[in-house]
């Protein structure tokens, strides 16, 4: 589970960076200055990634939610042990 979340997160990050690079390259081919093209690409990559990378985005979000629940359960268990509400196993 932890490994798949890490893999999905790395893939999503790489895909978003690649999306920025592709949009920048296309804009530069139309003779738009590099910094302007990069700025537009960074802004445009967010909505494009929501459409083009939806499946990967959903997997990352689900993995992060699952990881958050596991951490919350561990934290609650630790707090209960510190209060003395739960016996040590």
C-alpha positions as CSV (number, residue, x, y, z in Angstrom):
1,X,0.0,0.0,0.0
2,X,2.7,2.5,1.0
3,X,4.8,1.5,-2.1
4,X,1.9,2.0,-4.5
5,X,1.1,5.4,-3.1
6,X,4.7,6.4,-3.5
7,X,4.8,5.1,-7.0
8,X,1.5,6.8,-8.0
9,X,2.7,10.1,-6.4
10,X,6.0,10.0,-8.4
11,X,4.2,9.1,-11.6
12,X,1.7,11.9,-11.1
13,X,4.5,14.4,-10.4
14,X,6.5,13.3,-13.4
15,X,3.4,13.4,-15.6
16,X,2.5,17.0,-14.5
17,X,6.1,18.2,-15.1
18,X,6.0,16.5,-18.6
19,X,2.7,18.2,-19.3
20,X,4.2,21.6,-18.4
21,X,7.2,20.8,-20.7
22,X,5.0,19.8,-23.6
23,X,2.7,22.9,-23.3
24,X,5.9,25.1,-23.0
25,X,7.4,23.5,-26.1
26,X,4.2,23.9,-28.2
27,X,4.0,27.6,-27.2
28,X,7.7,28.2,-28.0
29,X,7.1,26.6,-31.4
30,X,4.6,29.4,-32.0
31,X,7.3,32.0,-31.3
32,X,6.1,32.9,-27.8
33,X,9.0,33.9,-25.5
34,X,10.3,31.0,-23.2
35,X,9.4,32.6,-19.9
36,X,6.0,33.7,-21.0
37,X,5.4,30.2,-22.4
38,X,6.6,28.6,-19.2
39,X,4.3,30.8,-17.1
40,X,1.3,30.0,-19.3
41,X,2.2,26.3,-19.2
42,X,2.3,26.2,-15.4
43,X,-1.1,27.9,-15.2
44,X,-2.6,25.7,-18.0
45,X,-1.1,22.5,-16.7
46,X,-3.4,22.4,-13.6
47,X,-6.8,22.2,-15.4
48,X,-5.3,20.0,-18.1
49,X,-3.9,17.5,-15.5
50,X,-7.3,17.3,-13.9
51,X,-8.7,16.2,-17.2
52,X,-5.9,14.2,-18.7
53,X,-4.5,12.6,-15.5
54,X,-7.9,12.0,-13.8
55,X,-7.3,8.3,-13.1
56,X,-3.8,8.8,-11.6
57,X,-5.1,11.8,-9.6
58,X,-7.9,9.6,-8.2
59,X,-5.4,6.9,-7.2
60,X,-3.2,9.4,-5.5
61,X,-6.1,11.0,-3.6
62,X,-7.4,7.6,-2.5
63,X,-4.0,6.5,-1.3
64,X,-3.4,9.7,0.6
65,X,-6.9,9.4,2.2
66,X,-6.2,5.8,3.2
67,X,-2.8,6.7,4.6
68,X,-4.4,9.5,6.6
69,X,-6.9,7.1,8.1
70,X,-4.1,4.7,9.1
71,X,-2.1,7.5,10.7
72,X,-5.2,8.8,12.5
73,X,-5.9,5.4,13.9
74,X,-2.3,5.0,15.1
75,X,-2.4,8.4,16.7
76,X,-5.7,7.7,18.5
77,X,-4.3,4.4,19.7
78,X,-1.2,6.1,21.0
79,X,-3.2,8.8,22.8
80,X,-5.4,6.1,24.4
81,X,-2.2,4.3,25.6
82,X,-0.8,7.5,27.0
83,X,-4.1,8.2,28.9
84,X,-4.0,4.6,30.2
85,X,-7.3,3.7,28.6
86,X,-5.9,0.8,26.7
87,X,-3.7,-2.0,28.0
88,X,-0.4,-2.7,26.3
89,X,-0.4,-5.8,24.1
